[in-house]
Amino acid sequence: MDGILLVPARDGGQADFQDFFTQLRKEVADLRQEVACLHRENLELRQRAGYWEAQHARSVERLLQEQIELLQADNLELRSQLFGQRSE
């Protein structure tokens, strides 16, 4: 597709119009095929994006859980220091 619009000659006969419409039909078929290919590619990319979004969410959840566990351990240690047995 070079972007050139084919215009039949005014003095041409039926053969010129048939060639013109044959070329036009071919270009339309090519464009439909290209659109179908782009639709498939778009679907595939959307699926990949969904997969990586899910992976990111799982990773964030795991990191948050690790941070919660560390804070709970720190909290337990500080409580034991504050309320633990005294040697007095």
N, C-alpha and C positions, 0 to 999 in steps of 0.2 A: 504494500500500500504506500504509494509515493505521494498521495494527496492530490493527484491531478484528476480533475473531473473530465471525463470523456464526453465530448459533445459531438453528435453526428453532424456530418456536413449537410448543408441545406440542399445541395443539388444531388445528394446521394439517393439511391433507391432503397428498396426493401432490404437488400443485403447489408447496407450500412447500418440500418436500424437493428437488424438481427445481430450483427457483430457487436453493436453497442449494448444491446440488452443481454447478450451472452456474457460480455465482459462485466456488466453491472451485476448480473446474477452470481457470477464467480466471486466478485468482490464481496457481495452480501453474504455468500456462503462462508468465505474466509473470515469475515468479521464475526459471524455467528459462532464459528469454531473458536475464534480467539476469545470471545466473550465467555463461552462455555469453559474454556481453559482457565480464564481468570476467575470465574466463579469457583471452580474446584480449588484453585490455589488460595483464594480468599478463605474458603472453608477450612482448608488444611492449616493455614496460618492462625485462624481463630481457635482451632483445636489446640495448636501448640501454645498459644497465649494462655488458654484456659489451664493447660497442664502446668505451665510455669507459674501461673498465679497460685495454683493449688500448692505447688512445691514451696513457694515463698511463704504462703500462709502457714504451712506445716513447720517450716524452719523458724519463723517468728514465734510460733506457739512453743516450739521446743526451747528456744532461747529464753522466752519468758518463764517457762517452767523451771529451767535451770536457775534463773535469777531468783525466783520465788524460793527454791530450795536453799540457795545460799543465804538469803535473808532470814529464812526460818532458822537455819543453823546459827547464824549470828545472834538472832533473838534468843535462842535457847542458851547460848553461851553467856550472853549478857545477863539473862535472868538467873543463871546459876551463880554468876559472880555476885549479883545483887542479893539474892535470897539464899545462897548456898550456906553450908555449915560454916560456922565461925569457930576459930580456934581459941577464942577468948575464954 
